[in-house]
Amino acid sequence: MQVKNPFRIAETPVFVPAVLKNKLTDACARIIDVIKPTRFSGTY
């Protein structure tokens, strides 16, 4: 059975509560802080 969507899958909206968005943003910033130093730049 094939279902027709009114929009393409890549355009599917995702609704994220503000609290979760803030936690994800903070987690991403912390990950970037860890991998940003030169020890992860590929030159060992």
C-alpha positions in Angstrom: 0.0 0.0 0.0 1.4 3.4 -1.0 0.4 6.5 0.8 0.6 9.9 -0.8 2.0 12.6 1.5 1.0 16.3 0.9 4.7 17.1 1.4 8.1 15.5 0.6 9.6 13.5 3.5 12.6 15.9 3.6 10.2 18.7 4.4 8.5 16.9 7.3 8.3 19.4 10.2 9.7 18.4 13.5 8.3 20.1 16.6 10.8 20.2 19.5 9.8 21.6 22.8 11.9 24.6 23.9 13.4 22.8 26.9 14.6 19.9 24.6 16.0 22.4 22.0 18.0 24.1 24.7 19.4 20.8 26.0 20.3 19.7 22.5 22.0 23.1 21.7 24.0 22.9 25.0 25.0 19.3 24.2 26.2 20.3 20.7 28.2 23.2 22.1 29.9 20.9 24.6 30.7 18.4 21.9 32.2 21.1 19.7 34.3 22.3 22.7 35.7 18.8 23.0 36.5 18.2 19.3 37.7 21.7 18.4 41.2 21.5 20.0 44.0 20.6 17.7 44.4 17.1 19.1 41.4 16.1 17.0 42.5 17.9 13.9 44.1 14.8 12.4 47.7 15.8 13.2 48.9 13.6 16.0 
